Amino acid sequence: MPESEPMTSAAGHLCRLLDLLTEDAPAEDFGAVATEARLGGVPAPELAEVERATAAALRIRGVLRQHRRREAELTALFDTAGDLAALRDLDAVLNSIVRRARGLLGTDTAYLTLPDEEAGDTYMRVTDGSVSPLFQNLRLELGEGLGGLVAQTATPYATPEYRADQRFRHTGTIDDGVLDEGLVAILGVPLLLGSGSGSDGKVVGVLFAADRTPRTFAPDEVALLCSLAAHAAIAIDTARALADTRAALADLAEANAVIRAHSAAMQRAEDAHDRLTDLVLRGGELSEVATAVAGLLGGAITIHDADGRVLAAVRRDGGPFGGPFGGRQAAAELAEAVADSGASGRAVPRGDRWICAALAGQELLGSLVLHGCAELADPERRLFERAGVVTALLLLLRRSVAEAENRIRGELVSDLLTAPDRDPAGLVERGRRLGIDLELPHLLLVAETTADAGKRLAPAARQYLFGGEGVSAEHAGATVLLLRHDGGGAGDAARAAAAQLTLLAGAQVTVGAAGPTATPAGLAAAHAEAVRCLRALRILGRVGDGACSADLGFIGVLLGEGRDVHGYVTAVLGPLLDYDARRGTELIRTLHAYFGCGRSLTRAKDQLHVHINTVVQRLDRIQVLLGRDWNSPERELELQLALRLHLLVGDPPAAG
């Protein structure tokens, strides 16, 4: 039958109902079929059949729509479960749950709140469909608003008109947020962990669906949102468990790394201990300690004595190191750092260096310096400090050996000074066995100090000579030092020894010196001269000073064994003698006449047969050549003695 013609039989209308069911047409389209049958003149019995079929079709349509909806809900729940199974990002899973809740319930917005354990309230975690920043940043106290009541009671709540519903505790902040978002109907369900019941479960959040128009939420909608909330609770619990697991694994990995590092440090410390102990037991050298520590710590090492002098210097590769502390400022920095290390008993940092004092009790024996390491971990620091202890042990052994050798050498010195002619060859051979070549030039020094510090002088002398080629001994109530001549003067050696021994002994030490000499007999004579020089220093009030005979002027000439008269005359009158020789003047004769006439200008000019102005001019020239204090009592005594010696021995021999 053509479509334009009305259907007059029930069969056509029944087919139309089947088509509408297939198309899932609106309900009003089903009612239109019965109307068309009535208007088309369908007989009454058939019309009744069409109306019954229409009612049945509407019932079938409702069942089909309910099944499709249930299928969509199950699909959403299945997809959510799949998201949970592949959980990587909690925010992504929660966003998916909220988005599905909004889509399945067909609401304008959906959102989820979580508790803030530190703040003691809840906050918006995820929103979908929200347009209000004020609403998106809402925070709710427990019991406030619909969400607060859901969290407090662990029970779903729904309202068709939130702002007019007095079941909830309204606050200005929450109402302002809801108003700004434009929400009217709200459904909230708890996120429960545990048994799922309000009495036993733990609320970990609230899931919401909301419309901007009045709406009554059906029980199946509440049940659907509860199912999604259960998945959200599982997601949160799983994420927390994963986070706890990751944190535990991280802690375990960190602890494992600490254990491995500690084990490696212990093994390294054990190896270092074995190496350093072996060095001590076999009497290793300081350079071996420096090489071992440089290799273990990866930096250059220098070992210093108590005065800061370098005893060993090694690079990290074991080669010689040329960059230890140098200069006065650097030496002062080292001394300060060593003092700090000694006071604390620990190694101390200074820039890219670490310094450790080598102590025997409270006595400083030396120091160990690590170069090129700005930072040291605790195991390396302890290893470095242990190396400082080993260094102190080796320095103590070295000093003990040196002191034993020094006692034997002291016996040699006593024999040299008391009986040099008894067996000169035997003395030379004894000295050679002890490392003292008596056929080479040596300086001889005699030192003394105050009575209360006398016991400290001999140890101070041994410490002063420690590491060098000298030897010391106590002889005739004084301390004698025998030093290899290095080209310097005896007076310089005496002054240096006096200054250093004063520091070491803690009291003023006076030193007389003589030499150099290269025979046993010469050493005995030098000892006698040094003793006379020491006595002269004491008489002159120069306690704490050091000098040789040449440093004492005419007194040295009188006391000196060689009595170098020409040398003394040259030292005192040399400028005048040179001037007279070059210019043919008579400054020496004028000075002799001036002193001989009792410093009278008139009698001096008569004796010289010159004008008084000439005498004055010559004396002015003498002042220029000798200095303004030439006629002071001390200088006058030296000048008159030198003039008389000049008359006796004549001019000194020409230099060269």
Secondary structure, 3 states (H helix, E strand, C coil): CCCCCCCCCHHHHHHHHHHHHHHCCCHHHHHHHHHHHHHCCCCHHHHHHHHHHHHHHHHHHHHHHHHHHHHHHHHHHHHHHHHHHCCCCHHHHHHHHHHHHHHHHCCCEEEEEEEECCCCEEEEEEEECCCCHHHHCCEECCCEHHHHHHHHHCCCEEECCHHHCCCCECCHHHHHHHHHHCCCEEEEEEEEECCCCCCCCEEEEEEEEEECCCCCCCHHHHHHHHHHHHHHHHHHHHHHHHHHHHHHHHHHHHHHHHHHHHHHHHHHHHHHHHHHHHHHHCCCCHHHHHHHHHHHHCCEEEEEECCCCEEEEECCCCCECCCCCCHHHHHHHHHHHHHHHHHHCCCEEECCEEEEEEEECCEEEEEEEEECCCCCCHHHHHHHHHHHHHHHHHHHHHHHHHHHHHHHHHHHHHHHHHCCCCCHHHHHHHHHHCCCCCCCCEEEEEEEECHHHHHHHHHHHHHHHCCCCCEEEEECCEEEEEEECCCCCHHHHHHHHHHHHHHHHCCCEEEEEEEEECCHHHHHHHHHHHHHHHHHHHHCCCCCCEEEHHHHCHHHHHHCCCCCHHHHHHHHHHHHHHHHHHHCCCHHHHHHHHHHCCCCHHHHHHHHCCCHHHHHHHHHHHHHHHCCCCCCHHHHHHHHHHHHHHHHHCCCCCCC
